[in-house]
Amino acid sequence: MCRIFGSFSLSFSDHVDKLISDCDKRLYLLRQLKTLGKNQQGLIRFFCSYVRSLISYADPAWFPLLSDTDKIRLEKIQRTATRAIIPDMEYEERLCILQLPYLSDFLMDLSERHFNKIACDSSYPLFDRIIFNTDRMSSRLCTIYIPKRSRSQNRAKSFFPFLCLN
């Protein structure tokens, strides 16, 4: 999803590049803690508080708009971290043992919780952007939210319509 306005290219790939660079530095620390003999729970706590929190910062604003390639690149960070904690296993097995969801599922869940928080708080500045379908649940969309019609593609691809349709 790259649009060119004048000489600007709007894409989240640069943001993902920066995130990966910052996470790689923190993953180095994770590997150092592993060599120093830190236990598995301590390593998971380090990963969740210092690496995954960096990735999930402000994710409702940008995660639904990422390309599939960028989502795979972000998932690779968690794959690398879990391999450092538990080597010689498949990724799905490591996630099960460490009780971690896929990173994309985790970020989508955070986005949905943020959206629901906005939908339930009438004092929230974005509350008026959400229209409720109080008559019945939409059978086609399986949601109680109706996204506002948008005049531009920018707003149509924001996280509100994305979460309304999921």
Secondary structure, DSSP 8 states (H G I E B T S, - for coil): --EEETTEEE-SHHHHHHHHHHHHHHHHHHHHHHHTT--HHHHHHHIIIIIIHHHHTTHHHHGGG--HHHHHHHHHHHHHHHHHHS-SS-HHHHHHHHT---HHHHHHHHHHHHHHHHHH-TTSTTGGGEEE--S---TTT--SEEE---SSHHHHTSHHHHHH--
